[in-house]
Amino acid sequence: MAVRRLLAAPAYAVFSIVTLALAIGITTAVYSTVHHFMRVDYGIDDRASLSDIRENRWARPLSWPDFRDIAADQESFAQLAAWSRVVTNLSADDTTQMAWGEIVSGTYFAVLGAQPTLGRLLSPADDAGRRQKARMSRVLSAPSARA
């Protein structure tokens, strides 16, 4: 029945098909271009092998004691790392600036395969001093270190 109606009005049928084809083509081109330029490459070789473990979909990340328990008892993963976003203050001279940061476990950079530009990255040995703020290690990104 639909084919008969399209054959009865060939100009409408051609117009509809061409419009639909152009819309699909333009949409595909725009999304492909945006994806190409907005794609962030974190330098992780095998991103598909990473998982994010949470108590539930909307929950905050696991607590440090929960992470330690899971890391000690698990046999499914090659490595585990913990991270949590934080807002902190950075001070230099007489100025203080709010900045986003992350609190991460000592295995974080090893799991991601990151290499330091200068100095060293965190290691599991750094987790031992986690309770003592004076002994907590910090890693700065290159732009933060230059500022």
Secondary structure as UniProt FT lines:
FT   HELIX           2..8
FT   HELIX           10..38
FT   TURN            45..46
FT   HELIX           47..49
FT   TURN            57..58
FT   HELIX           64..73
FT   STRAND          83..92
FT   TURN            93..94
FT   STRAND          95..104
FT   TURN            106..107
FT   HELIX           108..112
FT   HELIX           124..129
FT   TURN            130..131
FT   HELIX           133..135
FT   HELIX           142..146
//
